Amino acid sequence: MNVNNNNYNISTTGGLGATGQTGDVGQLDGMTLTQGATAPKKGFKAQVKEFFREIGQFFKSLTQRKATVGEPPTARTGKKGDGGPLLGEGLKEMDFSKAKSFKPMSSGNGGACFVKLEDSTVVIKGGSQTGAIREVYGAQLARELGLPAPETRLLTSEEQSQIAQGMRDQGVTMPDRNGGDDDPVIVMEHVNGKTVDEAGKAGKTSSQDLAKSFGKWLAFAAFIKEPDTFHGLVSGREYSTGGGINSSNFMIDPKHPELGIVGIDQNVGGSDESGALDDVLSGNEAFFDRAAQHIARAAGDDADPESLVDRVKEGAKETLDAIAKMSPDRIEEMGRELGIDDKTIQALKARQALVTGN
């Protein structure tokens, strides 16, 4: 099947999925309702007895319902008190002076720390101000396009002071960060689950499960010029050798596969080149073949990469469709609110115009 829509052309061998159709709702045409024999009228005492019986049944049902429903979960993971939903209303200002614990992360490039609050767990990260706003911008753009990404925002100066005091009181310091300052500047929702690499090694996922989700994130990375997620594809474009997926930036919750892959650390690049987006739009076979190979390697199974290509393209097309529908003014508005430089904003708008063909 050839898809040529909004100035992009992605070819698949098996099509891009079935088109859902909604049927008409059935009606009660021709149905005749008849009334049966009238029951004998009850006496006054019988009516009073029936009334109190119904009242008792009513309160009993309320008690049962309360026991069954309970409190709703506050997170998409279904675990109470574990942060806001991945596509929720956003992180409200927090009182870090009441933090129960700070737990620095030891993996990755450092600069991150888990914070256990009274009713949730969040992650704080260090780094430069420029890098921080690019990461927040990337997370906001992803969520705007319907991709599952943790809510991410800049810390307020008051929150930073509370964190510094709390960490001193608990004798904890932020881990060293490669390429940035150690002081926390970002707070983000804590994502439950494992990295793609960990889930693959544990046998909790497969290439077939991940191919479409990775396709979505691949097109997004090409759109924002993310420099550190798809090596050899979006950055350091080399479609024959080398490269790979930075699987630590992609999380999955095996108990909730409906979320697909959750992307973290999605940074908007400063380049004004279209780069890999040209290859996504044109359906470059070498590009998608190489992407499928990287996905099979990230999942850690023996899947034939050729069997994944159509699923990767399907996911990429869904993200392209979402980008095409996004308002250029919204892209600019979000960037201006964060203080993103004009060159980066205009480059993003130019790449969106490539997708729409305008």
C-alpha positions as a Python dict, from the first residue, in 0.01 Angstrom:
ca = {
    (1, 'M'): (0, 0, 0),
    (2, 'N'): (129, 348, -85),
    (3, 'V'): (41, 637, 142),
    (4, 'N'): (85, 983, -5),
    (5, 'N'): (-76, 1223, 237),
    (6, 'N'): (28, 1565, 365),
    (7, 'N'): (342, 1555, 152),
    (8, 'Y'): (475, 1222, 277),
    (9, 'N'): (497, 890, 103),
    (10, 'I'): (531, 578, 320),
    (11, 'S'): (494, 242, 146),
    (12, 'T'): (404, -78, 327),
    (13, 'T'): (350, -428, 197),
    (14, 'G'): (46, -499, 410),
    (15, 'G'): (-118, -161, 442),
    (16, 'L'): (-144, 67, 740),
    (17, 'G'): (-419, -114, 927),
    (18, 'A'): (-789, -158, 875),
    (19, 'T'): (-1024, 135, 866),
    (20, 'G'): (-1277, 114, 1148),
    (21, 'Q'): (-1642, 160, 1064),
    (22, 'T'): (-1922, 252, 1299),
    (23, 'G'): (-2259, 86, 1235),
    (24, 'D'): (-2603, 234, 1301),
    (25, 'V'): (-2741, 189, 1647),
    (26, 'G'): (-3031, -60, 1653),
    (27, 'Q'): (-3379, 80, 1708),
    (28, 'L'): (-3692, -63, 1868),
    (29, 'D'): (-3897, -46, 1548),
    (30, 'G'): (-4206, -261, 1539),
    (31, 'M'): (-4186, -359, 1904),
    (32, 'T'): (-4523, -364, 2081),
    (33, 'L'): (-4533, -321, 2456),
    (34, 'T'): (-4835, -475, 2628),
    (35, 'Q'): (-4953, -435, 2981),
    (36, 'G'): (-5023, -744, 3182),
    (37, 'A'): (-5300, -803, 3434),
    (38, 'T'): (-5326, -539, 3706),
    (39, 'A'): (-5207, -662, 4043),
    (40, 'P'): (-5448, -631, 4334),
    (41, 'K'): (-5401, -312, 4537),
    (42, 'K'): (-5197, -359, 4855),
    (43, 'G'): (-5327, -260, 5196),
    (44, 'F'): (-5181, 34, 5392),
    (45, 'K'): (-4965, -183, 5623),
    (46, 'A'): (-4827, -378, 5328),
    (47, 'Q'): (-4741, -52, 5151),
    (48, 'V'): (-4555, 81, 5457),
    (49, 'K'): (-4364, -246, 5492),
    (50, 'E'): (-4267, -235, 5124),
    (51, 'F'): (-4152, 128, 5160),
    (52, 'F'): (-3912, 52, 5448),
    (53, 'R'): (-3784, -258, 5268),
    (54, 'E'): (-3691, -46, 4965),
    (55, 'I'): (-3521, 214, 5188),
    (56, 'G'): (-3311, -60, 5345),
    (57, 'Q'): (-3212, -198, 5005),
    (58, 'F'): (-3110, 152, 4894),
    (59, 'F'): (-2868, 210, 5184),
    (60, 'K'): (-2731, -141, 5149),
    (61, 'S'): (-2648, -75, 4784),
    (62, 'L'): (-2467, 249, 4878),
    (63, 'T'): (-2249, 63, 5129),
    (64, 'Q'): (-2165, -208, 4876),
    (65, 'R'): (-2080, 46, 4606),
    (66, 'K'): (-1848, 239, 4839),
    (67, 'A'): (-1664, -81, 4928),
    (68, 'T'): (-1630, -177, 4563),
    (69, 'V'): (-1530, 157, 4408),
    (70, 'G'): (-1297, 297, 4673),
    (71, 'E'): (-1064, 587, 4583),
    (72, 'P'): (-968, 628, 4219),
    (73, 'P'): (-603, 578, 4128),
    (74, 'T'): (-405, 896, 4065),
    (75, 'A'): (-180, 749, 3798),
    (76, 'R'): (-223, 571, 3469),
    (77, 'T'): (-24, 286, 3619),
    (78, 'G'): (-318, 217, 3847),
    (79, 'K'): (-113, 257, 4162),
    (80, 'K'): (-254, 506, 4408),
    (81, 'G'): (-36, 803, 4500),
    (82, 'D'): (225, 754, 4228),
    (83, 'G'): (204, 1088, 4050),
    (84, 'G'): (-20, 1236, 3784),
    (85, 'P'): (-140, 1050, 3477),
    (86, 'L'): (91, 1050, 3177),
    (87, 'L'): (-147, 1267, 2982),
    (88, 'G'): (-289, 1451, 3279),
    (89, 'E'): (-325, 1811, 3393),
    (90, 'G'): (38, 1873, 3479),
    (91, 'L'): (256, 1891, 3787),
    (92, 'K'): (135, 2143, 4040),
    (93, 'E'): (381, 2341, 4253),
    (94, 'M'): (508, 2112, 4527),
    (95, 'D'): (621, 2152, 4886),
    (96, 'F'): (960, 1981, 4882),
    (97, 'S'): (1020, 2084, 5243),
    (98, 'K'): (800, 1786, 5335),
    (99, 'A'): (988, 1537, 5116),
    (100, 'K'): (1029, 1202, 5290),
    (101, 'S'): (1341, 1096, 5104),
    (102, 'F'): (1583, 1183, 4823),
    (103, 'K'): (1735, 893, 4631),
    (104, 'P'): (2001, 983, 4372),
    (105, 'M'): (2008, 769, 4058),
    (106, 'S'): (2333, 588, 3985),
    (107, 'S'): (2273, 490, 3621),
    (108, 'G'): (2292, 688, 3299),
    (109, 'N'): (2462, 1026, 3282),
    (110, 'G'): (2362, 1110, 3637),
    (111, 'G'): (2207, 1435, 3744),
    (112, 'A'): (1874, 1277, 3849),
    (113, 'C'): (1720, 1197, 4185),
    (114, 'F'): (1397, 1030, 4299),
    (115, 'V'): (1200, 1232, 4552),
    (116, 'K'): (938, 1066, 4769),
    (117, 'L'): (673, 1318, 4866),
    (118, 'E'): (374, 1268, 5094),
    (119, 'D'): (146, 1143, 4817),
    (120, 'S'): (364, 1082, 4511),
    (121, 'T'): (710, 1017, 4372),
    (122, 'V'): (875, 1255, 4126),
    (123, 'V'): (1215, 1287, 3961),
    (124, 'I'): (1432, 1597, 3977),
    (125, 'K'): (1717, 1656, 3734),
    (126, 'G'): (2016, 1883, 3713),
    (127, 'G'): (2160, 2051, 3406),
    (128, 'S'): (2211, 2379, 3230),
    (129, 'Q'): (1920, 2617, 3190),
    (130, 'T'): (1940, 2591, 2811),
    (131, 'G'): (1936, 2212, 2818),
    (132, 'A'): (1655, 2212, 3073),
    (133, 'I'): (1416, 2423, 2868),
    (134, 'R'): (1488, 2214, 2557),
    (135, 'E'): (1399, 1898, 2749),
    (136, 'V'): (1079, 2052, 2887),
    (137, 'Y'): (989, 2173, 2537),
    (138, 'G'): (1044, 1823, 2396),
    (139, 'A'): (821, 1664, 2660),
    (140, 'Q'): (548, 1921, 2602),
    (141, 'L'): (558, 1874, 2224),
    (142, 'A'): (541, 1495, 2263),
    (143, 'R'): (236, 1517, 2488),
    (144, 'E'): (74, 1770, 2256),
    (145, 'L'): (104, 1512, 1977),
    (146, 'G'): (-45, 1236, 2193),
    (147, 'L'): (281, 1053, 2264),
    (148, 'P'): (313, 914, 2618),
    (149, 'A'): (576, 1124, 2793),
    (150, 'P'): (605, 1218, 3160),
    (151, 'E'): (485, 1564, 3253),
    (152, 'T'): (799, 1778, 3284),
    (153, 'R'): (848, 2137, 3395),
    (154, 'L'): (1107, 2375, 3537),
    (155, 'L'): (1140, 2398, 3914),
    (156, 'T'): (1049, 2728, 4078),
    (157, 'S'): (1315, 2912, 4277),
    (158, 'E'): (1125, 2834, 4599),
    (159, 'E'): (1116, 2462, 4513),
    (160, 'Q'): (1490, 2469, 4440),
    (161, 'S'): (1555, 2624, 4783),
    (162, 'Q'): (1337, 2362, 4954),
    (163, 'I'): (1519, 2082, 4771),
    (164, 'A'): (1863, 2218, 4861),
    (165, 'Q'): (1766, 2245, 5229),
    (166, 'G'): (1602, 1901, 5232),
    (167, 'M'): (1903, 1732, 5076),
    (168, 'R'): (2136, 1901, 5325),
    (169, 'D'): (1918, 1785, 5613),
    (170, 'Q'): (1923, 1427, 5484),
    (171, 'G'): (2294, 1431, 5394),
    (172, 'V'): (2225, 1366, 5025),
    (173, 'T'): (2377, 1530, 4717),
    (174, 'M'): (2282, 1526, 4352),
    (175, 'P'): (2492, 1282, 4148),
    (176, 'D'): (2755, 1419, 3911),
    (177, 'R'): (2618, 1504, 3571),
    (178, 'N'): (2808, 1473, 3246),
    (179, 'G'): (2784, 1791, 3043),
    (180, 'G'): (2578, 2002, 3283),
    (181, 'D'): (2542, 2152, 3628),
    (182, 'D'): (2443, 1936, 3921),
    (183, 'D'): (2184, 2168, 4074),
    (184, 'P'): (1828, 2048, 4003),
    (185, 'V'): (1632, 2258, 3753),
    (186, 'I'): (1365, 2014, 3627),
    (187, 'V'): (1092, 1810, 3794),
    (188, 'M'): (920, 1531, 3606),
    (189, 'E'): (664, 1265, 3669),
    (190, 'H'): (803, 933, 3783),
    (191, 'V'): (745, 664, 3520),
    (192, 'N'): (686, 311, 3645),
    (193, 'G'): (827, 19, 3454),
    (194, 'K'): (1152, -90, 3295),
    (195, 'T'): (1369, 39, 3016),
    (196, 'V'): (1313, -133, 2684),
    (197, 'D'): (1646, -311, 2726),
    (198, 'E'): (1555, -439, 3074),
    (199, 'A'): (1209, -551, 2963),
    (200, 'G'): (1356, -734, 2664),
    (201, 'K'): (1609, -920, 2878),
    (202, 'A'): (1331, -1017, 3119),
    (203, 'G'): (1122, -1154, 2832),
    (204, 'K'): (846, -901, 2900),
    (205, 'T'): (828, -759, 2549),
    (206, 'S'): (920, -832, 2188),
    (207, 'S'): (1017, -654, 1868),
    (208, 'Q'): (668, -705, 1727),
    (209, 'D'): (518, -539, 2035),
    (210, 'L'): (754, -242, 2014),
    (211, 'A'): (789, -177, 1641),
    (212, 'K'): (490, 55, 1597),
    (213, 'S'): (560, 254, 1915),
    (214, 'F'): (921, 297, 1816),
    (215, 'G'): (803, 415, 1475),
    (216, 'K'): (603, 690, 1644),
    (217, 'W'): (900, 803, 1850),
    (218, 'L'): (1137, 778, 1553),
    (219, 'A'): (927, 1024, 1351),
    (220, 'F'): (903, 1252, 1654),
    (221, 'A'): (1280, 1244, 1707),
    (222, 'A'): (1329, 1336, 1340),
    (223, 'F'): (1082, 1623, 1381),
    (224, 'I'): (1250, 1778, 1689),
    (225, 'K'): (1604, 1673, 1587),
    (226, 'E'): (1652, 1483, 1914),
    (227, 'P'): (2027, 1420, 1937),
    (228, 'D'): (2044, 1128, 2178),
    (229, 'T'): (1777, 866, 2114),
    (230, 'F'): (1826, 713, 1767),
    (231, 'H'): (2199, 709, 1697),
    (232, 'G'): (2284, 639, 1334),
    (233, 'L'): (1934, 738, 1226),
    (234, 'V'): (1847, 1086, 1353),
    (235, 'S'): (2195, 1177, 1476),
    (236, 'G'): (2509, 1065, 1292),
    (237, 'R'): (2300, 938, 1002),
    (238, 'E'): (2458, 614, 886),
    (239, 'Y'): (2220, 351, 754),
    (240, 'S'): (2465, 68, 690),
    (241, 'T'): (2676, 26, 1004),
    (242, 'G'): (2690, 148, 1363),
    (243, 'G'): (2436, 334, 1567),
    (244, 'G'): (2156, 206, 1785),
    (245, 'I'): (1866, 308, 2007),
    (246, 'N'): (1937, 466, 2344),
    (247, 'S'): (1695, 233, 2520),
    (248, 'S'): (1742, 405, 2858),
    (249, 'N'): (1530, 688, 2717),
    (250, 'F'): (1238, 455, 2647),
    (251, 'M'): (1034, 289, 2921),
    (252, 'I'): (754, 35, 2919),
    (253, 'D'): (524, -93, 3190),
    (254, 'P'): (459, -464, 3119),
    (255, 'K'): (140, -447, 3325),
    (256, 'H'): (4, -167, 3105),
    (257, 'P'): (104, -234, 2745),
    (258, 'E'): (-170, 1, 2622),
    (259, 'L'): (63, 292, 2697),
    (260, 'G'): (316, 165, 2446),
    (261, 'I'): (665, 307, 2486),
    (262, 'V'): (699, 604, 2721),
    (263, 'G'): (969, 844, 2605),
    (264, 'I'): (1182, 1037, 2854),
    (265, 'D'): (1461, 1293, 2798),
    (266, 'Q'): (1326, 1412, 2465),
    (267, 'N'): (1537, 1719, 2389),
    (268, 'V'): (1465, 1961, 2105),
    (269, 'G'): (1778, 2003, 1894),
    (270, 'G'): (1900, 2339, 1769),
    (271, 'S'): (1974, 2240, 1410),
    (272, 'D'): (1771, 2402, 1135),
    (273, 'E'): (1827, 2113, 890),
    (274, 'S'): (1544, 1875, 802),
    (275, 'G'): (1782, 1579, 821),
    (276, 'A'): (1622, 1245, 897),
    (277, 'L'): (1274, 1392, 859),
    (278, 'D'): (1331, 1384, 481),
    (279, 'D'): (1390, 1009, 505),
    (280, 'V'): (1078, 953, 716),
    (281, 'L'): (866, 1157, 476),
    (282, 'S'): (998, 983, 165),
    (283, 'G'): (979, 635, 315),
    (284, 'N'): (1353, 582, 260),
    (285, 'E'): (1390, 203, 259),
    (286, 'A'): (1748, 202, 388),
    (287, 'F'): (1641, 426, 676),
    (288, 'F'): (1346, 208, 782),
    (289, 'D'): (1540, -116, 730),
    (290, 'R'): (1811, 11, 963),
    (291, 'A'): (1551, 129, 1215),
    (292, 'A'): (1398, -219, 1222),
    (293, 'Q'): (1740, -371, 1288),
    (294, 'H'): (1794, -133, 1581),
    (295, 'I'): (1451, -218, 1724),
    (296, 'A'): (1516, -593, 1708),
    (297, 'R'): (1847, -540, 1885),
    (298, 'A'): (1691, -315, 2152),
    (299, 'A'): (1420, -574, 2224),
    (300, 'G'): (1683, -845, 2249),
    (301, 'D'): (1500, -1110, 2047),
    (302, 'D'): (1560, -1297, 1721),
    (303, 'A'): (1288, -1132, 1514),
    (304, 'D'): (1354, -1085, 1145),
    (305, 'P'): (1395, -705, 1105),
    (306, 'E'): (1223, -722, 766),
    (307, 'S'): (904, -835, 942),
    (308, 'L'): (907, -515, 1151),
    (309, 'V'): (942, -254, 879),
    (310, 'D'): (571, -210, 804),
    (311, 'R'): (489, -170, 1173),
    (312, 'V'): (762, 94, 1210),
    (313, 'K'): (624, 283, 910),
    (314, 'E'): (272, 259, 1048),
    (315, 'G'): (378, 420, 1373),
    (316, 'A'): (578, 689, 1192),
    (317, 'K'): (276, 779, 982),
    (318, 'E'): (59, 826, 1291),
    (319, 'T'): (306, 1077, 1432),
    (320, 'L'): (333, 1256, 1098),
    (321, 'D'): (-46, 1285, 1088),
    (322, 'A'): (-45, 1439, 1437),
    (323, 'I'): (234, 1683, 1342),
    (324, 'A'): (41, 1787, 1032),
    (325, 'K'): (-266, 1869, 1243),
    (326, 'M'): (-73, 2075, 1498),
    (327, 'S'): (-99, 2453, 1474),
    (328, 'P'): (228, 2633, 1390),
    (329, 'D'): (115, 2906, 1628),
    (330, 'R'): (94, 2647, 1906),
    (331, 'I'): (453, 2537, 1839),
    (332, 'E'): (565, 2900, 1869),
    (333, 'E'): (350, 2975, 2173),
    (334, 'M'): (490, 2681, 2369),
    (335, 'G'): (846, 2775, 2278),
    (336, 'R'): (805, 3142, 2369),
    (337, 'E'): (661, 3056, 2709),
    (338, 'L'): (976, 2857, 2790),
    (339, 'G'): (1223, 3107, 2644),
    (340, 'I'): (1332, 2887, 2352),
    (341, 'D'): (1544, 3082, 2103),
    (342, 'D'): (1379, 3207, 1785),
    (343, 'K'): (1604, 3003, 1555),
    (344, 'T'): (1493, 2675, 1712),
    (345, 'I'): (1125, 2770, 1701),
    (346, 'Q'): (1142, 2874, 1337),
    (347, 'A'): (1330, 2553, 1248),
    (348, 'L'): (1053, 2345, 1409),
    (349, 'K'): (786, 2537, 1223),
    (350, 'A'): (977, 2488, 897),
    (351, 'R'): (996, 2112, 956),
    (352, 'Q'): (623, 2103, 1028),
    (353, 'A'): (565, 2283, 698),
    (354, 'L'): (758, 2002, 528),
    (355, 'V'): (514, 1753, 677),
    (356, 'T'): (206, 1947, 572),
    (357, 'G'): (348, 2043, 234),
    (358, 'N'): (288, 2414, 296),
}
